[in-house]
Amino acid sequence: MPFADTVKAGRRKLEMTQIQFADLLCVPLTTEQGWERTNSKEPNQATQNLVRIAIARPDVVREVLKTSSK
């Protein structure tokens, strides 16, 4: 599955808006929107893995990123 489809499907599964998903990952909204465009360059593997983890365990990502931003 292309990464753009993974992001869209995952975000919808979590019932999040693009803004909410961007906030979860601490990225600009334009970055999240770029990930959902099928014609944009895919991010590096580490970013793709973080997004997949966020889709599977948003609670863990929220906790870790909240802690690291203090």
PDB file of N, CA, C and O in Angstrom:
ATOM      1  N   MET A   1       0.849  -1.181   0.000  1.00  0.00           N
ATOM      2  CA  MET A   1       0.000   0.000   0.000  1.00  0.00           C
ATOM      3  C   MET A   1       0.890   1.238   0.000  1.00  0.00           C
ATOM      4  O   MET A   1       1.822   1.324   0.800  1.00  0.00           O
ATOM      5  N   PRO A   2       0.622   2.189  -0.875  1.00  0.00           N
ATOM      6  CA  PRO A   2       1.413   3.423  -0.871  1.00  0.00           C
ATOM      7  C   PRO A   2       1.296   4.154   0.467  1.00  0.00           C
ATOM      8  O   PRO A   2       0.273   4.074   1.146  1.00  0.00           O
ATOM      9  N   PHE A   3       2.346   4.856   0.825  1.00  0.00           N
ATOM     10  CA  PHE A   3       2.377   5.536   2.120  1.00  0.00           C
ATOM     11  C   PHE A   3       1.214   6.522   2.261  1.00  0.00           C
ATOM     12  O   PHE A   3       0.612   6.612   3.331  1.00  0.00           O
ATOM     13  N   ALA A   4       0.895   7.253   1.207  1.00  0.00           N
ATOM     14  CA  ALA A   4      -0.220   8.213   1.272  1.00  0.00           C
ATOM     15  C   ALA A   4      -1.519   7.521   1.680  1.00  0.00           C
ATOM     16  O   ALA A   4      -2.293   8.054   2.475  1.00  0.00           O
ATOM     17  N   ASP A   5      -1.749   6.342   1.134  1.00  0.00           N
ATOM     18  CA  ASP A   5      -2.957   5.584   1.481  1.00  0.00           C
ATOM     19  C   ASP A   5      -2.902   5.094   2.929  1.00  0.00           C
ATOM     20  O   ASP A   5      -3.921   5.060   3.618  1.00  0.00           O
ATOM     21  N   THR A   6      -1.717   4.718   3.380  1.00  0.00           N
ATOM     22  CA  THR A   6      -1.537   4.272   4.763  1.00  0.00           C
ATOM     23  C   THR A   6      -1.884   5.399   5.734  1.00  0.00           C
ATOM     24  O   THR A   6      -2.582   5.188   6.725  1.00  0.00           O
ATOM     25  N   VAL A   7      -1.387   6.590   5.435  1.00  0.00           N
ATOM     26  CA  VAL A   7      -1.641   7.742   6.313  1.00  0.00           C
ATOM     27  C   VAL A   7      -3.132   8.056   6.342  1.00  0.00           C
ATOM     28  O   VAL A   7      -3.721   8.201   7.413  1.00  0.00           O
ATOM     29  N   LYS A   8      -3.737   8.161   5.166  1.00  0.00           N
ATOM     30  CA  LYS A   8      -5.172   8.492   5.098  1.00  0.00           C
ATOM     31  C   LYS A   8      -6.024   7.463   5.822  1.00  0.00           C
ATOM     32  O   LYS A   8      -6.884   7.814   6.630  1.00  0.00           O
ATOM     33  N   ALA A   9      -5.782   6.194   5.528  1.00  0.00           N
ATOM     34  CA  ALA A   9      -6.579   5.121   6.134  1.00  0.00           C
ATOM     35  C   ALA A   9      -6.364   5.081   7.648  1.00  0.00           C
ATOM     36  O   ALA A   9      -7.315   4.907   8.410  1.00  0.00           O
ATOM     37  N   GLY A  10      -5.127   5.242   8.074  1.00  0.00           N
ATOM     38  CA  GLY A  10      -4.824   5.217   9.504  1.00  0.00           C
ATOM     39  C   GLY A  10      -5.454   6.371  10.249  1.00  0.00           C
ATOM     40  O   GLY A  10      -6.016   6.195  11.330  1.00  0.00           O
ATOM     41  N   ARG A  11      -5.359   7.560   9.664  1.00  0.00           N
ATOM     42  CA  ARG A  11      -5.947   8.745  10.299  1.00  0.00           C
ATOM     43  C   ARG A  11      -7.460   8.591  10.412  1.00  0.00           C
ATOM     44  O   ARG A  11      -8.056   8.940  11.431  1.00  0.00           O
ATOM     45  N   ARG A  12      -8.068   8.068   9.363  1.00  0.00           N
ATOM     46  CA  ARG A  12      -9.520   7.861   9.394  1.00  0.00           C
ATOM     47  C   ARG A  12      -9.911   6.792  10.416  1.00  0.00           C
ATOM     48  O   ARG A  12     -10.933   6.910  11.091  1.00  0.00           O
ATOM     49  N   LYS A  13      -9.089   5.754  10.519  1.00  0.00           N
ATOM     50  CA  LYS A  13      -9.332   4.702  11.512  1.00  0.00           C
ATOM     51  C   LYS A  13      -9.331   5.290  12.920  1.00  0.00           C
ATOM     52  O   LYS A  13     -10.123   4.889  13.773  1.00  0.00           O
ATOM     53  N   LEU A  14      -8.438   6.239  13.149  1.00  0.00           N
ATOM     54  CA  LEU A  14      -8.353   6.899  14.454  1.00  0.00           C
ATOM     55  C   LEU A  14      -9.411   7.986  14.619  1.00  0.00           C
ATOM     56  O   LEU A  14      -9.542   8.581  15.689  1.00  0.00           O
ATOM     57  N   GLU A  15     -10.159   8.236  13.553  1.00  0.00           N
ATOM     58  CA  GLU A  15     -11.188   9.277  13.549  1.00  0.00           C
ATOM     59  C   GLU A  15     -10.600  10.635  13.917  1.00  0.00           C
ATOM     60  O   GLU A  15     -11.144  11.361  14.750  1.00  0.00           O
ATOM     61  N   MET A  16      -9.482  10.962  13.282  1.00  0.00           N
ATOM     62  CA  MET A  16      -8.805  12.232  13.513  1.00  0.00           C
ATOM     63  C   MET A  16      -8.854  13.074  12.246  1.00  0.00           C
ATOM     64  O   MET A  16      -8.858  12.555  11.130  1.00  0.00           O
ATOM     65  N   THR A  17      -8.892  14.381  12.448  1.00  0.00           N
ATOM     66  CA  THR A  17      -8.738  15.299  11.333  1.00  0.00           C
ATOM     67  C   THR A  17      -7.251  15.366  10.981  1.00  0.00           C
ATOM     68  O   THR A  17      -6.404  14.856  11.715  1.00  0.00           O
ATOM     69  N   GLN A  18      -6.951  15.995   9.864  1.00  0.00           N
ATOM     70  CA  GLN A  18      -5.540  16.169   9.510  1.00  0.00           C
ATOM     71  C   GLN A  18      -4.823  16.996  10.571  1.00  0.00           C
ATOM     72  O   GLN A  18      -3.672  16.718  10.906  1.00  0.00           O
ATOM     73  N   ILE A  19      -5.490  17.991  11.089  1.00  0.00           N
ATOM     74  CA  ILE A  19      -4.876  18.836  12.130  1.00  0.00           C
ATOM     75  C   ILE A  19      -4.587  18.027  13.387  1.00  0.00           C
ATOM     76  O   ILE A  19      -3.512  18.155  13.973  1.00  0.00           O
ATOM     77  N   GLN A  20      -5.526  17.205  13.801  1.00  0.00           N
ATOM     78  CA  GLN A  20      -5.328  16.381  15.002  1.00  0.00           C
ATOM     79  C   GLN A  20      -4.177  15.399  14.811  1.00  0.00           C
ATOM     80  O   GLN A  20      -3.377  15.189  15.723  1.00  0.00           O
ATOM     81  N   PHE A  21      -4.094  14.795  13.622  1.00  0.00           N
ATOM     82  CA  PHE A  21      -3.028  13.828  13.367  1.00  0.00           C
ATOM     83  C   PHE A  21      -1.669  14.525  13.314  1.00  0.00           C
ATOM     84  O   PHE A  21      -0.675  13.997  13.813  1.00  0.00           O
ATOM     85  N   ALA A  22      -1.631  15.703  12.710  1.00  0.00           N
ATOM     86  CA  ALA A  22      -0.391  16.480  12.680  1.00  0.00           C
ATOM     87  C   ALA A  22       0.038  16.853  14.096  1.00  0.00           C
ATOM     88  O   ALA A  22       1.219  16.775  14.434  1.00  0.00           O
ATOM     89  N   ASP A  23      -0.928  17.260  14.922  1.00  0.00           N
ATOM     90  CA  ASP A  23      -0.623  17.606  16.315  1.00  0.00           C
ATOM     91  C   ASP A  23      -0.095  16.398  17.087  1.00  0.00           C
ATOM     92  O   ASP A  23       0.845  16.522  17.872  1.00  0.00           O
ATOM     93  N   LEU A  24      -0.698  15.235  16.863  1.00  0.00           N
ATOM     94  CA  LEU A  24      -0.238  14.014  17.528  1.00  0.00           C
ATOM     95  C   LEU A  24       1.235  13.768  17.237  1.00  0.00           C
ATOM     96  O   LEU A  24       1.998  13.382  18.124  1.00  0.00           O
ATOM     97  N   LEU A  25       1.629  13.993  15.986  1.00  0.00           N
ATOM     98  CA  LEU A  25       2.997  13.718  15.563  1.00  0.00           C
ATOM     99  C   LEU A  25       3.925  14.919  15.687  1.00  0.00           C
ATOM    100  O   LEU A  25       5.108  14.827  15.362  1.00  0.00           O
ATOM    101  N   CYS A  26       3.390  16.052  16.159  1.00  0.00           N
ATOM    102  CA  CYS A  26       4.177  17.275  16.331  1.00  0.00           C
ATOM    103  C   CYS A  26       4.817  17.726  15.016  1.00  0.00           C
ATOM    104  O   CYS A  26       5.990  18.096  14.977  1.00  0.00           O
ATOM    105  N   VAL A  27       4.031  17.689  13.951  1.00  0.00           N
ATOM    106  CA  VAL A  27       4.499  18.146  12.642  1.00  0.00           C
ATOM    107  C   VAL A  27       3.545  19.216  12.129  1.00  0.00           C
ATOM    108  O   VAL A  27       2.386  19.265  12.542  1.00  0.00           O
ATOM    109  N   PRO A  28       4.028  20.077  11.224  1.00  0.00           N
ATOM    110  CA  PRO A  28       3.131  21.071  10.637  1.00  0.00           C
ATOM    111  C   PRO A  28       2.010  20.401   9.838  1.00  0.00           C
ATOM    112  O   PRO A  28       2.194  19.319   9.282  1.00  0.00           O
ATOM    113  N   LEU A  29       0.860  21.054   9.790  1.00  0.00           N
ATOM    114  CA  LEU A  29      -0.264  20.536   9.024  1.00  0.00           C
ATOM    115  C   LEU A  29       0.130  20.300   7.566  1.00  0.00           C
ATOM    116  O   LEU A  29      -0.288  19.309   6.967  1.00  0.00           O
ATOM    117  N   THR A  30       0.918  21.187   7.001  1.00  0.00           N
ATOM    118  CA  THR A  30       1.320  21.029   5.597  1.00  0.00           C
ATOM    119  C   THR A  30       2.145  19.758   5.378  1.00  0.00           C
ATOM    120  O   THR A  30       2.089  19.159   4.304  1.00  0.00           O
ATOM    121  N   THR A  31       2.897  19.354   6.378  1.00  0.00           N
ATOM    122  CA  THR A  31       3.658  18.105   6.286  1.00  0.00           C
ATOM    123  C   THR A  31       2.708  16.916   6.238  1.00  0.00           C
ATOM    124  O   THR A  31       2.847  16.028   5.396  1.00  0.00           O
ATOM    125  N   GLU A  32       1.745  16.908   7.147  1.00  0.00           N
ATOM    126  CA  GLU A  32       0.768  15.819   7.166  1.00  0.00           C
ATOM    127  C   GLU A  32      -0.002  15.780   5.852  1.00  0.00           C
ATOM    128  O   GLU A  32      -0.234  14.702   5.305  1.00  0.00           O
ATOM    129  N   GLN A  33      -0.395  16.925   5.347  1.00  0.00           N
ATOM    130  CA  GLN A  33      -1.129  16.980   4.081  1.00  0.00           C
ATOM    131  C   GLN A  33      -0.279  16.451   2.932  1.00  0.00           C
ATOM    132  O   GLN A  33      -0.787  15.782   2.032  1.00  0.00           O
ATOM    133  N   GLY A  34       0.999  16.749   2.966  1.00  0.00           N
ATOM    134  CA  GLY A  34       1.910  16.237   1.944  1.00  0.00           C
ATOM    135  C   GLY A  34       2.002  14.724   1.971  1.00  0.00           C
ATOM    136  O   GLY A  34       2.080  14.084   0.922  1.00  0.00           O
ATOM    137  N   TRP A  35       1.995  14.152   3.159  1.00  0.00           N
ATOM    138  CA  TRP A  35       2.039  12.694   3.271  1.00  0.00           C
ATOM    139  C   TRP A  35       0.825  12.052   2.625  1.00  0.00           C
ATOM    140  O   TRP A  35       0.917  10.940   2.105  1.00  0.00           O
ATOM    141  N   GLU A  36      -0.311  12.734   2.650  1.00  0.00           N
ATOM    142  CA  GLU A  36      -1.539  12.167   2.097  1.00  0.00           C
ATOM    143  C   GLU A  36      -1.678  12.371   0.587  1.00  0.00           C
ATOM    144  O   GLU A  36      -2.583  11.813  -0.033  1.00  0.00           O
ATOM    145  N   ARG A  37      -0.801  13.153   0.006  1.00  0.00           N
ATOM    146  CA  ARG A  37      -0.837  13.347  -1.448  1.00  0.00           C
ATOM    147  C   ARG A  37      -0.058  12.229  -2.119  1.00  0.00           C
ATOM    148  O   ARG A  37       1.106  11.993  -1.796  1.00  0.00           O
ATOM    149  N   THR A  38      -0.688  11.557  -3.033  1.00  0.00           N
ATOM    150  CA  THR A  38      -0.042  10.424  -3.693  1.00  0.00           C
ATOM    151  C   THR A  38       1.073  10.859  -4.634  1.00  0.00           C
ATOM    152  O   THR A  38       1.927  10.049  -4.995  1.00  0.00           O
ATOM    153  N   ASN A  39       1.077  12.124  -5.035  1.00  0.00           N
ATOM    154  CA  ASN A  39       2.113  12.584  -5.963  1.00  0.00           C
ATOM    155  C   ASN A  39       3.312  13.213  -5.255  1.00  0.00           C
ATOM    156  O   ASN A  39       4.234  13.692  -5.915  1.00  0.00           O
ATOM    157  N   SER A  40       3.311  13.217  -3.927  1.00  0.00           N
ATOM    158  CA  SER A  40       4.436  13.808  -3.206  1.00  0.00           C
ATOM    159  C   SER A  40       5.484  12.744  -2.885  1.00  0.00           C
ATOM    160  O   SER A  40       5.200  11.546  -2.889  1.00  0.00           O
ATOM    161  N   LYS A  41       6.689  13.207  -2.611  1.00  0.00           N
ATOM    162  CA  LYS A  41       7.784  12.302  -2.270  1.00  0.00           C
ATOM    163  C   LYS A  41       7.500  11.654  -0.911  1.00  0.00           C
ATOM    164  O   LYS A  41       7.079  12.327   0.029  1.00  0.00           O
ATOM    165  N   GLU A  42       7.730  10.364  -0.820  1.00  0.00           N
ATOM    166  CA  GLU A  42       7.512   9.675   0.455  1.00  0.00           C
ATOM    167  C   GLU A  42       8.607  10.058   1.442  1.00  0.00           C
ATOM    168  O   GLU A  42       9.758  10.251   1.051  1.00  0.00           O
ATOM    169  N   PRO A  43       8.253  10.168   2.721  1.00  0.00           N
ATOM    170  CA  PRO A  43       9.262  10.492   3.730  1.00  0.00           C
ATOM    171  C   PRO A  43      10.212   9.309   3.948  1.00  0.00           C
ATOM    172  O   PRO A  43       9.980   8.204   3.458  1.00  0.00           O
ATOM    173  N   ASN A  44      11.278   9.574   4.691  1.00  0.00           N
ATOM    174  CA  ASN A  44      12.249   8.509   4.948  1.00  0.00           C
ATOM    175  C   ASN A  44      11.620   7.379   5.771  1.00  0.00           C
ATOM    176  O   ASN A  44      10.518   7.517   6.303  1.00  0.00           O
ATOM    177  N   GLN A  45      12.333   6.280   5.861  1.00  0.00           N
ATOM    178  CA  GLN A  45      11.799   5.089   6.510  1.00  0.00           C
ATOM    179  C   GLN A  45      11.501   5.314   7.990  1.00  0.00           C
ATOM    180  O   GLN A  45      10.522   4.780   8.510  1.00  0.00           O
ATOM    181  N   ALA A  46      12.329   6.094   8.667  1.00  0.00           N
ATOM    182  CA  ALA A  46      12.093   6.359  10.094  1.00  0.00           C
ATOM    183  C   ALA A  46      10.769   7.098  10.293  1.00  0.00           C
ATOM    184  O   ALA A  46      10.008   6.779  11.206  1.00  0.00           O
ATOM    185  N   THR A  47      10.503   8.067   9.453  1.00  0.00           N
ATOM    186  CA  THR A  47       9.242   8.804   9.537  1.00  0.00           C
ATOM    187  C   THR A  47       8.065   7.892   9.245  1.00  0.00           C
ATOM    188  O   THR A  47       7.048   7.934   9.937  1.00  0.00           O
ATOM    189  N   GLN A  48       8.207   7.073   8.223  1.00  0.00           N
ATOM    190  CA  GLN A  48       7.135   6.133   7.894  1.00  0.00           C
ATOM    191  C   GLN A  48       6.864   5.193   9.066  1.00  0.00           C
ATOM    192  O   GLN A  48       5.710   4.883   9.362  1.00  0.00           O
ATOM    193  N   ASN A  49       7.917   4.741   9.726  1.00  0.00           N
ATOM    194  CA  ASN A  49       7.739   3.851  10.877  1.00  0.00           C
ATOM    195  C   ASN A  49       7.040   4.569  12.025  1.00  0.00           C
ATOM    196  O   ASN A  49       6.173   3.986  12.676  1.00  0.00           O
ATOM    197  N   LEU A  50       7.404   5.831  12.287  1.00  0.00           N
ATOM    198  CA  LEU A  50       6.750   6.591  13.347  1.00  0.00           C
ATOM    199  C   LEU A  50       5.262   6.743  13.055  1.00  0.00           C
ATOM    200  O   LEU A  50       4.436   6.596  13.956  1.00  0.00           O
ATOM    201  N   VAL A  51       4.919   7.031  11.819  1.00  0.00           N
ATOM    202  CA  VAL A  51       3.510   7.186  11.461  1.00  0.00           C
ATOM    203  C   VAL A  51       2.770   5.870  11.677  1.00  0.00           C
ATOM    204  O   VAL A  51       1.654   5.866  12.197  1.00  0.00           O
ATOM    205  N   ARG A  52       3.370   4.773  11.289  1.00  0.00           N
ATOM    206  CA  ARG A  52       2.717   3.465  11.482  1.00  0.00           C
ATOM    207  C   ARG A  52       2.529   3.152  12.971  1.00  0.00           C
ATOM    208  O   ARG A  52       1.505   2.598  13.371  1.00  0.00           O
ATOM    209  N   ILE A  53       3.512   3.505  13.775  1.00  0.00           N
ATOM    210  CA  ILE A  53       3.389   3.312  15.226  1.00  0.00           C
ATOM    211  C   ILE A  53       2.278   4.202  15.774  1.00  0.00           C
ATOM    212  O   ILE A  53       1.492   3.771  16.617  1.00  0.00           O
ATOM    213  N   ALA A  54       2.212   5.442  15.295  1.00  0.00           N
ATOM    214  CA  ALA A  54       1.170   6.364  15.757  1.00  0.00           C
ATOM    215  C   ALA A  54      -0.218   5.847  15.415  1.00  0.00           C
ATOM    216  O   ALA A  54      -1.159   6.017  16.191  1.00  0.00           O
ATOM    217  N   ILE A  55      -0.345   5.218  14.258  1.00  0.00           N
ATOM    218  CA  ILE A  55      -1.643   4.665  13.868  1.00  0.00           C
ATOM    219  C   ILE A  55      -2.012   3.485  14.769  1.00  0.00           C
ATOM    220  O   ILE A  55      -3.167   3.329  15.167  1.00  0.00           O
ATOM    221  N   ALA A  56      -1.016   2.661  15.082  1.00  0.00           N
ATOM    222  CA  ALA A  56      -1.269   1.481  15.908  1.00  0.00           C
ATOM    223  C   ALA A  56      -1.418   1.824  17.391  1.00  0.00           C
ATOM    224  O   ALA A  56      -2.233   1.225  18.092  1.00  0.00           O
ATOM    225  N   ARG A  57      -0.626   2.791  17.863  1.00  0.00           N
ATOM    226  CA  ARG A  57      -0.611   3.111  19.299  1.00  0.00           C
ATOM    227  C   ARG A  57      -0.514   4.621  19.529  1.00  0.00           C
ATOM    228  O   ARG A  57       0.504   5.108  20.020  1.00  0.00           O
ATOM    229  N   PRO A  58      -1.555   5.353  19.180  1.00  0.00           N
ATOM    230  CA  PRO A  58      -1.495   6.811  19.347  1.00  0.00           C
ATOM    231  C   PRO A  58      -1.277   7.231  20.800  1.00  0.00           C
ATOM    232  O   PRO A  58      -0.687   8.278  21.065  1.00  0.00           O
ATOM    233  N   ASP A  59      -1.746   6.423  21.728  1.00  0.00           N
ATOM    234  CA  ASP A  59      -1.564   6.744  23.144  1.00  0.00           C
ATOM    235  C   ASP A  59      -0.094   6.768  23.527  1.00  0.00           C
ATOM    236  O   ASP A  59       0.337   7.639  24.283  1.00  0.00           O
ATOM    237  N   VAL A  60       0.673   5.829  23.017  1.00  0.00           N
ATOM    238  CA  VAL A  60       2.103   5.754  23.325  1.00  0.00           C
ATOM    239  C   VAL A  60       2.837   6.935  22.698  1.00  0.00           C
ATOM    240  O   VAL A  60       3.668   7.569  23.348  1.00  0.00           O
ATOM    241  N   VAL A  61       2.534   7.228  21.446  1.00  0.00           N
ATOM    242  CA  VAL A  61       3.186   8.347  20.768  1.00  0.00           C
ATOM    243  C   VAL A  61       2.866   9.654  21.481  1.00  0.00           C
ATOM    244  O   VAL A  61       3.753  10.479  21.699  1.00  0.00           O
ATOM    245  N   ARG A  62       1.626   9.841  21.838  1.00  0.00           N
ATOM    246  CA  ARG A  62       1.212  11.062  22.549  1.00  0.00           C
ATOM    247  C   ARG A  62       1.992  11.202  23.860  1.00  0.00           C
ATOM    248  O   ARG A  62       2.493  12.280  24.178  1.00  0.00           O
ATOM    249  N   GLU A  63       2.092  10.101  24.618  1.00  0.00           N
ATOM    250  CA  GLU A  63       2.794  10.137  25.897  1.00  0.00           C
ATOM    251  C   GLU A  63       4.276  10.436  25.717  1.00  0.00           C
ATOM    252  O   GLU A  63       4.832  11.271  26.431  1.00  0.00           O
ATOM    253  N   VAL A  64       4.911   9.769  24.780  1.00  0.00           N
ATOM    254  CA  VAL A  64       6.354   9.952  24.567  1.00  0.00           C
ATOM    255  C   VAL A  64       6.657  11.347  24.051  1.00  0.00           C
ATOM    256  O   VAL A  64       7.570  12.003  24.552  1.00  0.00           O
ATOM    257  N   LEU A  65       5.909  11.813  23.057  1.00  0.00           N
ATOM    258  CA  LEU A  65       6.196  13.138  22.498  1.00  0.00           C
ATOM    259  C   LEU A  65       5.825  14.250  23.464  1.00  0.00           C
ATOM    260  O   LEU A  65       6.471  15.298  23.465  1.00  0.00           O
ATOM    261  N   LYS A  66       4.819  14.053  24.273  1.00  0.00           N
ATOM    262  CA  LYS A  66       4.453  15.038  25.291  1.00  0.00           C
ATOM    263  C   LYS A  66       5.567  15.155  26.319  1.00  0.00           C
ATOM    264  O   LYS A  66       5.926  16.258  26.732  1.00  0.00           O
ATOM    265  N   THR A  67       6.109  14.024  26.728  1.00  0.00           N
ATOM    266  CA  THR A  67       7.181  13.987  27.714  1.00  0.00           C
ATOM    267  C   THR A  67       8.454  14.627  27.165  1.00  0.00           C
ATOM    268  O   THR A  67       9.140  15.362  27.875  1.00  0.00           O
ATOM    269  N   SER A  68       8.765  14.347  25.902  1.00  0.00           N
ATOM    270  CA  SER A  68      10.019  14.850  25.326  1.00  0.00           C
ATOM    271  C   SER A  68       9.964  16.333  25.000  1.00  0.00           C
ATOM    272  O   SER A  68      11.013  16.953  24.825  1.00  0.00           O
ATOM    273  N   SER A  69       8.773  16.923  24.911  1.00  0.00           N
ATOM    274  CA  SER A  69       8.666  18.339  24.574  1.00  0.00           C
ATOM    275  C   SER A  69       8.698  19.246  25.804  1.00  0.00           C
ATOM    276  O   SER A  69       8.662  20.470  25.678  1.00  0.00           O
ATOM    277  N   LYS A  70       8.765  18.652  26.977  1.00  0.00           N
ATOM    278  CA  LYS A  70       8.807  19.462  28.217  1.00  0.00           C
ATOM    279  C   LYS A  70      10.192  19.993  28.466  1.00  0.00           C
ATOM    280  O   LYS A  70      10.417  20.690  29.456  1.00  0.00           O
TER     281      LYS A  70
END
